[in-house]
Amino acid sequence: METEDDMALIRQHGNNQEVVTQIPAEFKDEIEPGVRVSINAAFSIVSIMRKATDMRAQIMEVINSPDVDYDMIGGLDDVLNEVIESVEMPLTEPELFDKIGIEPPSGVLMYGDPGTGKTLIAKAVASRAHASFIRMSGSDLVQKFIGEGARLVKDVFQMARDKSPCILFIDEIDAVGGMRTHDGTTGSAEVNRTMLQLLSEMDGFEPSGQVKIIAATNRIDLLDPALLRPGRFDRVIEIPIPDEKAREDILKIHTRHMNLADDVDMTKLARMADGLSGADLKIIVKEAGMFVLRRRGEQITMKDMTEAFNKVTTEEEQNIASGMFA
């Protein structure tokens, strides 16, 4: 909205229509350029909307201080060190970068298979840095109406600034950050417009500021080169499927509060679980606990673990097969 004397120029969100209307006397002291208002069918101003971020941005996962620590992440020590250097240290020890005379990395992009711990890492870093954590999905930014996706991007980044120190985690960034194409449809143009707004917001952040961006994707090959250039994501980190030692560490983390029988062999379980992700291992452990609950037992045995492993891996194979022939 723009104002002049007793008149206001209103830009309608969604269709970009502009209308000149008179400012009601009761709103003269409150209305100023940029404020959001509600209007009726005659384009008369009926109320002033609060200046807070778009309500859609409020549905994002916002945690003031995540209850996640590094000891909850197994087998990813090298990855953690890279993320700590890029995200935690600029927030907690910025003077170290000043002494050396370098700017901290502007953003971190993590890529890897689903369930490998990308979100968990972001939450752990936010917890250690005593920062707010905002999690959003790239698919949430793909909106139906013209301009809505770009506005949502602006709202989310503004919310991150308001809650600083803050870590903004964008999951599935490939949903909005894929290679730009234009097939002549409004939907294609809107996705491109949203991505341009995302690039603009990322360029507007100071590397040494109190907001850090972490993004994640399962398909880095789909991302637009503009997102990957230095200055937007200075660190691109692969999150691998855990090896045998990492799988054993993850199993120990997920079972440390469980009542395990003496015959439970973590090394054997880790060897059996070749190719599984950390999320898969968590499900196996939980399923073993459900077997014990079902029989009203008190201890989780190796048999429970093995049966849980067989059940989870069989279900995964069935899901893959059904996806191939769907």
Secondary structure, DSSP 8 states (H G I E B T S, - for coil): -EEETTEEEEE-TTT--EEEEE--GGGTTT--TT--EEE-TT--EEEE--SS--GGGGGSEEESS----GGG--S-HHHHHHHIIIIIHHHH-HHHHHHHT----SEEEEE-STTSSHHHHHHHHHHHTT-EEEEEEGGGG--SSTTHHHHHHHHHHHHHHHT-SEEEEEESTHHHHB-----S-HHHHHHHHHHHHHHHHHHTS-TTSSEEEEEEES-GGGB-HHHHSTTT-SEEEE-----HHHHHHHHHHHHTTS-B-TT--HHHHHHHTTT--HHHHHHHHHHHHHHHHHTT-SSB-HHHHHHHHHHHHHHHHHHHHHHHH-
